[in-house]
Amino acid sequence: MRASHNTATVFAALGDETRLRLVSRLSEAGPQSIVNLAAGFPMSRQAITKHLRVMEGAGLVRCTPRGRETVWRLEQKRLADARRYLQIISAQWDETLGRLKAFVET
């Protein structure tokens, strides 16, 4: 699996502590409104919405209007794609370290 621009955008979007916390909240509690997502954050709902828009651009979240609210949900496929990519990199590192170990021991 080769890294694509889409994969890089996912990791760039996840490279922010606030966005990681939002992913965690959505993962644990499921779809939520901006009011619920912003609760406990030391920033405005508008700032949280900007973070969600970055994540939406990377395909990590999707919003759906529900009455007067907008509900945000995780896009599990994008997270699964990122997880698979990290597993591939991890396996490559394990293989490389194994070769290095064998070389050093001989």
VMD Tcl script that draws the C-alpha trace (Angstrom):
set ca {
  {0.00 0.00 0.00}
  {1.47 3.30 -1.05}
  {0.70 6.56 0.72}
  {-1.55 8.77 -1.32}
  {-2.49 12.38 -0.93}
  {-5.69 11.20 0.77}
  {-3.74 9.22 3.35}
  {-1.51 12.20 4.05}
  {-4.55 14.44 4.57}
  {-5.95 12.02 7.13}
  {-2.71 12.01 9.12}
  {-2.42 15.80 8.82}
  {-5.96 16.18 10.15}
  {-5.20 13.80 13.02}
  {-2.01 15.69 13.85}
  {-3.85 18.10 16.14}
  {-4.71 17.36 19.78}
  {-8.18 18.92 19.55}
  {-9.05 16.87 16.49}
  {-7.77 13.70 18.13}
  {-10.01 14.43 21.12}
  {-12.96 14.97 18.79}
  {-12.28 11.63 17.08}
  {-12.15 10.00 20.50}
  {-15.46 11.53 21.54}
  {-17.18 10.53 18.33}
  {-15.71 7.05 18.55}
  {-16.88 6.53 22.14}
  {-20.27 8.26 22.06}
  {-21.29 7.98 18.43}
  {-22.81 10.77 16.35}
  {-23.15 14.07 18.23}
  {-24.24 17.65 17.75}
  {-21.76 20.50 17.90}
  {-23.19 21.49 21.30}
  {-22.30 18.09 22.75}
  {-18.93 17.94 21.00}
  {-17.92 21.40 22.22}
  {-18.82 20.66 25.85}
  {-15.68 20.76 28.00}
  {-13.43 22.25 25.34}
  {-11.79 25.56 26.23}
  {-12.82 27.06 22.88}
  {-15.93 28.24 21.10}
  {-18.28 26.09 19.07}
  {-17.12 28.01 16.01}
  {-13.53 26.93 16.68}
  {-14.66 23.31 17.13}
  {-16.59 23.58 13.87}
  {-13.42 24.71 12.08}
  {-11.63 21.61 13.37}
  {-14.53 19.44 12.23}
  {-14.40 21.03 8.78}
  {-10.70 20.14 8.48}
  {-11.57 16.57 9.45}
  {-14.47 16.58 6.99}
  {-12.09 17.67 4.23}
  {-9.92 14.67 5.04}
  {-12.95 12.38 4.92}
  {-12.79 11.55 8.65}
  {-16.19 12.93 9.62}
  {-19.48 13.69 7.98}
  {-22.26 16.02 9.07}
  {-25.97 15.53 8.65}
  {-28.62 18.16 9.34}
  {-31.15 16.94 11.90}
  {-33.82 19.55 12.51}
  {-32.11 22.72 13.71}
  {-28.92 20.86 14.63}
  {-26.09 19.36 12.66}
  {-24.96 15.92 13.77}
  {-21.36 14.84 13.21}
  {-20.29 11.23 12.77}
  {-17.03 9.44 12.15}
  {-16.29 7.88 8.80}
  {-15.02 4.52 10.02}
  {-13.65 3.52 6.60}
  {-11.14 6.38 6.59}
  {-9.93 5.46 10.07}
  {-9.66 1.83 9.00}
  {-7.62 2.87 5.94}
  {-5.23 4.85 8.17}
  {-4.96 1.91 10.59}
  {-4.11 -0.47 7.72}
  {-1.46 1.91 6.44}
  {0.13 2.10 9.91}
  {0.07 -1.71 10.18}
  {1.89 -1.99 6.86}
  {4.54 0.51 7.98}
  {4.91 -1.34 11.28}
  {5.40 -4.66 9.48}
  {8.00 -3.09 7.20}
  {9.90 -1.73 10.21}
  {9.75 -5.13 11.93}
  {11.14 -6.77 8.79}
  {13.91 -4.18 8.46}
  {14.88 -4.49 12.12}
  {14.91 -8.28 11.75}
  {17.30 -8.02 8.82}
  {19.51 -5.60 10.77}
  {19.56 -7.94 13.76}
  {20.50 -10.90 11.55}
  {23.24 -8.86 9.90}
  {24.69 -7.71 13.23}
  {24.61 -11.22 14.69}
  {26.51 -12.74 11.75}
}
mol new
graphics top color blue
foreach p $ca { graphics top sphere $p radius 0.5 }
foreach p [lrange $ca 0 end-1] q [lrange $ca 1 end] { graphics top cylinder $p $q radius 0.2 }
display resetview
